[in-house]
Amino acid sequence: MTGMGWLVAGGVVTLALLLVAVDRMTARGWFDRRRPRERRQTGGGVGGAGAFGALVDVFQPNHEYLTAEQDRQQLDIKQTGDAAGRLDLDSGVVRLDPQ
């Protein structure tokens, strides 16, 4: 066998071993996404998120205003108009149409 043949054979054997290892890990449930797992709290990661937010603010200065506007729109109360005079406060009658 030539040097290239040994290289191909070694690659095939390595791939086979890798596939067997992944099969065993899957059989033990290491990659099971159907059951929920408890996440471990490591205490880290918050600083990275803050640094990323500061980096976004540098390159997109309007990001802060966009986020504030999106929050305002979520909290904004949408009121329907009184088009046909359906609210009569004097008589105490209110008519609500299903939408």
N, C-alpha and C positions, 0 to 999 in steps of 0.2 A: 504494500500500500504506500502511496506517496504521501508527502506532507500535507497536501490539500485534502486527501482522503481522510487522514487522521483528524484534521481540523473539523471536517464535516461530521464525522462520526462522533467526535467529542461534543459538538453542538447539539446533535440529535439526542445524545444521552443526557446532556444537561437540561435540554428542554423537557424530556420525558420525566426526569427527576423533579423538575419544577412543577410540572402538571400534576404529578402524584402528590407533592407537598400541598399544593393548592386544593386538591381534591380532599385530602385528609383534614385540612383546616376548615373547609366548607362542611364536611361531615360532622365536625365537632361544634359547629355553630358559630365560628368566628366571624363569618360574613353574613349572618342571618339578620336581615333588615325588618323582618316581620314582627319580631318581639321587641318591645321597647327596652332600652337599657338605661340605667341610671348613669348620668354623666358625672364624672368626677370634677369637683371644683378645685382647680389648680391655683386660683388666686391671681393668675397672670392674664395677660391679654388685654386688659383694660387700657393700659398705657399705650399699647400699639394702636388701639382704636382711636384714642385721643390724638395721637401723632398723625394718624391718617386723616382725621377730620381737619387738623390744622393744615395739612398738606393740600387737601381739597380746597380749603379756604384761600390758600395762596394762588392756586391756578384757576379757581372758579369763584371769584369774589361774590357773585350773585347767589351762590349756593345757600348762604345763610338766609337771605331774603326769600328765596324760593321755598325753603323748608318752613319758614315762619308762615308764609302764605298758604302752603298746603295744610298746615296745622289749623290755621284760621278757617279755611274752607271746610275742614272736617267738623269743626265745632260750630260753624255757622248754621243758624236755624233757618230753614226754608219755609217761608210763609206764603200761602196762596192768597191771591187777591180776592176781594169781595166784588166780583164782577156784576152779579145780578141783584145785589142787595139781599142776600140770603140771611143776613144777620140783622135781626130786628131787636134791639135792646129794650125798646119800650114795651113790646108785647111779650118778651121773654121766649121768642121762638128762634131756633137755630136749625137750619137745614144743611145737612152734610151729604154731599153726593159721593158715592163710591168711585174710586179712581182706578 
